[in-house]
Amino acid sequence: MQAVKKFFTLFTMFSMLLTIGLAPAWAQNIVSGEIDGLVSDPSGAVLPNATVTLKSVASGETQTTTTGPSGTYRFPLLRPGDYQFRWRPAALIPRHAP
């Protein structure tokens, strides 16, 4: 009985140490970034309600958002990589950025 109790005590301690030791390694596996910005015309006036599209070069996946009243946009939780950016305000020709 004493041996079983000692085994479970050691097993529990080992499990706790292993869990605590590996926690930082698990946390490092989650990698993301974000892109945010402002859409404005050549005179500097902001463009609210512009459609902004972001396309991953690697996967081809696209995300679309609309600028807010102050012309700002945000794409959160992006995987690291290269992206193509495109915006389209109402009644204007689309603009591209590599």
VENFEN-V585499 format. One line per field, one symbol per residue. ss: DSSP state (@ for helix, = for strand, . for the rest). psi: psi as a letter, one per 40 degrees, with the letter a starting at -180 (. if undefined). A space follows every 10 residues. Layout:
ss->???
psi->???
This chain:
ss->.@@@@@@@@@ @@@@@@@@@@ @@@@@@@@.. ..======.= .....=.... ======.... .=====.... .=======.. ..======.. ....===.
psi->dddddddddd dddddddddd dedddddeeh hiaihiahhi ideehigifi hhhhhhddee hiiiihiade eiihgifiii aiiihhihih fihiiih.
